[in-house]
Amino acid sequence: MKLVITVVEDNDVAFLMEALIDKGYQATRLASTGGFLLQGNTTLLIGVQDGQVDPVIDIIKSTCAPRKKIIPQMTPELPTAIGVPVEIEAGGAVVFVVEVDQFWRL
């Protein structure tokens, strides 16, 4: 058994949850914060059999692909002024796969 721990942007989590459920997987959602600009993230805990890890990772890859995003740059001197827009990379996922000795769904 494996535990797939996945951290994704809040913007991607609804699509990812829908894709996982469509393929018969269940996940537990945990609110989290981090990354660039301390944007909201969601951490998913997905318990699967060893042979299901690759299909789950494929779903994550196809749903949470990195993409470019334009955000306004704030200037420290004038916090209310908006500076030149900056391009950042958004999306993607951080995935950990951990061995699990026991797993119950009660």
DRENLUMMI-209631 format. One record per residue (C-alpha): chain; residue number from 1; x, y, z; residue in one letter. Coordinates in steps of 0.2 Angstrom, whole numbers. Example, Ala and Ser with C-alpha at 12.3 -4.5 7.8 and 13.67 -1.06 7.14 Angstrom:
+---+-----+-------+-------+-------+---+
: c :   k :     X :     Y :     Z : r :
+---+-----+-------+-------+-------+---+
: A :   1 :    62 :   -22 :    39 : A :
: A :   2 :    68 :    -5 :    36 : S :
+---+-----+-------+-------+-------+---+
***
This chain:
+---+-----+-------+-------+-------+---+
: c :   k :     X :     Y :     Z : r :
+---+-----+-------+-------+-------+---+
: A :   1 :     0 :     0 :     0 : M :
: A :   2 :     5 :    18 :    -4 : K :
: A :   3 :     0 :    35 :     2 : L :
: A :   4 :     2 :    48 :   -11 : V :
: A :   5 :     3 :    65 :    -4 : I :
: A :   6 :     0 :    79 :   -16 : T :
: A :   7 :     1 :    98 :   -14 : V :
: A :   8 :    -8 :   108 :   -28 : V :
: A :   9 :   -14 :   125 :   -30 : E :
: A :  10 :   -32 :   129 :   -24 : D :
: A :  11 :   -36 :   133 :   -43 : N :
: A :  12 :   -32 :   115 :   -48 : D :
: A :  13 :   -39 :   105 :   -34 : V :
: A :  14 :   -58 :   104 :   -40 : A :
: A :  15 :   -52 :    98 :   -57 : F :
: A :  16 :   -40 :    85 :   -49 : L :
: A :  17 :   -53 :    79 :   -37 : M :
: A :  18 :   -66 :    77 :   -51 : E :
: A :  19 :   -53 :    67 :   -61 : A :
: A :  20 :   -48 :    56 :   -47 : L :
: A :  21 :   -66 :    52 :   -42 : I :
: A :  22 :   -70 :    48 :   -61 : D :
: A :  23 :   -57 :    35 :   -60 : K :
: A :  24 :   -63 :    28 :   -44 : G :
: A :  25 :   -50 :    35 :   -32 : Y :
: A :  26 :   -54 :    44 :   -15 : Q :
: A :  27 :   -44 :    58 :    -7 : A :
: A :  28 :   -44 :    67 :     9 : T :
: A :  29 :   -42 :    86 :     7 : R :
: A :  30 :   -32 :    97 :    19 : L :
: A :  31 :   -31 :   116 :    17 : A :
: A :  32 :   -13 :   122 :    17 : S :
: A :  33 :    -3 :   138 :    13 : T :
: A :  34 :    14 :   140 :     5 : G :
: A :  35 :    24 :   143 :   -10 : G :
: A :  36 :    27 :   159 :   -20 : F :
: A :  37 :    17 :   174 :   -12 : L :
: A :  38 :    10 :   162 :     1 : L :
: A :  39 :    -5 :   157 :   -10 : Q :
: A :  40 :   -18 :   145 :    -5 : G :
: A :  41 :   -14 :   127 :    -8 : N :
: A :  42 :   -23 :   110 :    -5 : T :
: A :  43 :   -14 :    94 :     1 : T :
: A :  44 :   -23 :    78 :    -4 : L :
: A :  45 :   -20 :    62 :     4 : L :
: A :  46 :   -23 :    47 :    -8 : I :
: A :  47 :   -22 :    29 :    -1 : G :
: A :  48 :   -19 :    17 :   -16 : V :
: A :  49 :   -12 :    -1 :   -19 : Q :
: A :  50 :     6 :    -2 :   -26 : D :
: A :  51 :     0 :    -4 :   -44 : G :
: A :  52 :   -11 :    11 :   -43 : Q :
: A :  53 :     3 :    24 :   -40 : V :
: A :  54 :     7 :    27 :   -58 : D :
: A :  55 :   -11 :    30 :   -64 : P :
: A :  56 :   -14 :    42 :   -50 : V :
: A :  57 :     2 :    52 :   -54 : I :
: A :  58 :    -3 :    52 :   -72 : D :
: A :  59 :   -20 :    60 :   -67 : I :
: A :  60 :   -11 :    73 :   -57 : I :
: A :  61 :     1 :    77 :   -71 : K :
: A :  62 :   -13 :    79 :   -84 : S :
: A :  63 :   -24 :    90 :   -72 : T :
: A :  64 :   -11 :   101 :   -63 : C :
: A :  65 :     1 :   105 :   -77 : A :
: A :  66 :    13 :   120 :   -74 : P :
: A :  67 :     8 :   136 :   -84 : R :
: A :  68 :    13 :   154 :   -85 : K :
: A :  69 :     3 :   167 :   -76 : K :
: A :  70 :     4 :   186 :   -76 : I :
: A :  71 :     2 :   195 :   -59 : I :
: A :  72 :     4 :   213 :   -54 : P :
: A :  73 :    20 :   218 :   -45 : Q :
: A :  74 :    18 :   228 :   -30 : M :
: A :  75 :    31 :   241 :   -25 : T :
: A :  76 :    37 :   242 :    -7 : P :
: A :  77 :    39 :   260 :    -8 : E :
: A :  78 :    21 :   263 :   -13 : L :
: A :  79 :    10 :   248 :    -7 : P :
: A :  80 :    -5 :   255 :   -15 : T :
: A :  81 :     3 :   257 :   -32 : A :
: A :  82 :     4 :   243 :   -45 : I :
: A :  83 :    20 :   241 :   -55 : G :
: A :  84 :    24 :   232 :   -70 : V :
: A :  85 :    16 :   215 :   -72 : P :
: A :  86 :    27 :   200 :   -69 : V :
: A :  87 :    26 :   183 :   -77 : E :
: A :  88 :    27 :   168 :   -64 : I :
: A :  89 :    25 :   149 :   -66 : E :
: A :  90 :     9 :   143 :   -58 : A :
: A :  91 :     1 :   126 :   -56 : G :
: A :  92 :    10 :   110 :   -56 : G :
: A :  93 :    11 :    98 :   -40 : A :
: A :  94 :    22 :    92 :   -27 : V :
: A :  95 :    20 :    73 :   -25 : V :
: A :  96 :    27 :    62 :   -11 : F :
: A :  97 :    24 :    43 :   -12 : V :
: A :  98 :    26 :    34 :     5 : V :
: A :  99 :    25 :    16 :    10 : E :
: A : 100 :    10 :    12 :    21 : V :
: A : 101 :    10 :    -3 :    33 : D :
: A : 102 :    -9 :    -3 :    36 : Q :
: A : 103 :   -23 :     6 :    29 : F :
: A : 104 :   -42 :     5 :    34 : W :
: A : 105 :   -57 :    14 :    27 : R :
: A : 106 :   -69 :    14 :    42 : L :
+---+-----+-------+-------+-------+---+
***
